[in-house]
Amino acid sequence: MRKRLLIVGGGTAGWLTAGYLAKRLSTDLPGGAAITLVESPEIGILGVGEGTFPTIRRTLKTIGISEVDLVRKCGASFKQGAKFAHWRFTPGAPGPDHYTHPFQLAQADNGLDLLPYWLLGHGGEANWDEVCSPQKKAADAHRAPKLPSHPDYVAPLNYAFHFDAVALAGLLRDKAVENGVTHLMDRVTQVHVGEDGAIAGVDTEANGRLDADLYIDCTGFRAELIGKALGQPYRSRRDVLFCDSALAIQVPYRDEREPIVSYTLATAQEAGWMWDIGLDRRRGIGHVFSSAHTDDTRAEELLRAYVGDVGGDQEVRKIRFEAGYRETNWHKNCVAIGLSSGFFEPLEATGIVFSEVAAGLVANLFPWGGDHETSARQFNANMLQRYERARDFIKLHYCISERRDSEFWRDNVAASSIPDSLHDLLDRWRFRPPTEIDIDTNVDIFTEASWQYVLYGMGWKTDLSARAGAYRYVEDARRAFAEVERQAAFAIANLPSNRQLIDYARTRS
Ligand code: FAD
């Protein structure tokens, strides 16, 4: 008999999982698993989550979505990383007011690792993000990561997308159904748990009882299956990441030819930060903040001041969340994916990528022979480590700041709010920079390049003086830095603007 999989929830997590697993588990073939997705029309989806990670390209390609469809149907634009303003110093203080975390890895010329040379001062005055790859300068000039002639998901500069989250869920749904997923618009009213502690079936309003071999909980913060029915606890990490609220607004461009910024802009505030994401026809802006350090009124006042008159009297949407994760996200025959599994503030766009990772793990660990326990153990261990490493990476943006202008920033640098694992990493990097030996690609979403961009963008000091003599290829390094500069100038001269590439995709036949 075919294995049956029931996904409850049709937000980004549900439909991404459905579309992806339909391909990986061959839903459309007789030997494949049968996938049904049930979503409640009344509850609706969260519908925020506009910034992604470069892994999304492979995921969308597997599902069978084209870049043209992304641009036309989801208002997509090309994202080349994140730009952080006012994270290191209070606005107005002397010193650099921003740094970037581009997706492009640092260039290595003939295997020469450039970072130690930059740390020793051979890269000049410029920041690390500027000297190690051409991407920062190209993105600052609003260049796209590729030419119109490059195939889908292929480019000289690494990239992801910004898109309209509600439209994306719709596109993912259409593809998943095309890939063989059965779609039910219905509400799950009860989850039955058998004597063995596994889910025995779910009741729905219109379709009666549904049962499956594997249940996937994509019900968002409600966590109807993994949390409410199976009682798997949610571990709050607000002790580390204080933000628990967001106010979101969508605003038009002042002028329809205004450049589309190729980064997610993240501007630090007195008790949090604001995101600013440029799509093809509008911007999505949000204020993420800690309710323990400010209130909604002040947060909205700052958001409206940031947005200016283009915000008009547009309504602001309020969202509450709790930074954290479940330590057990696969229990018996139920797996949680998406917000039901865990969530951190969207500072580094870790929401959707966790759904991508989880869907990939389920495809690889799918219990064809019925052995849920072995798969669950591996899944839970892997996801937990991923959550903990991502938590540390996000905390890094706060805990090495030199800002002390509010309680929020003072609390963020308190040693007690920094996990031991992060203290340990920072200790390592006082006398050597992060390298691949600090990274485990099986659990780390962020590579050593990401850690380097944030550390050195924030002015972290790694003292290489004791080993300076080991770096003898100074002239080669200087040549490599000059080559990056040449490549940046070439990219700026030859790549289309972000808006031109989007317009091209819109009009391509
Ligand atoms: P939801 O969108 O909430 O979907 C839940 C689904 O479950 C819905 O279809 C609902 O109808 C259904 N459901 C619930 N109960 C039942 C029931 N009883 N019966 C049937 N159906 C039911 N991620 C990023 O990657 N990048 C970002 O920039 C980003 N920004 C974010 C900003 C904010 C402020 C927040 C809060 C999150 C952000 N995220 C971001 C995370 C991202 O929004 C989520 O990862 C993504 O939306 C997935 O949500 P979901 O599908 O798990 O839940």
Residues whose N, C-alpha, C, O or C-beta is under 5 A from the ligand:
A	BS01	FAD	V8 G9 G10 G11 T12 A13 G14 V38 E39 S40 I43 G44 I45 L46 G47 V48 G49 E50 G51 T52 D186 R187 V188 C218 T219 G220 F221 R222 E224 A246 I319 F321 I337 G338 L339 S340 P346 A349 T350 G351 I352 V353
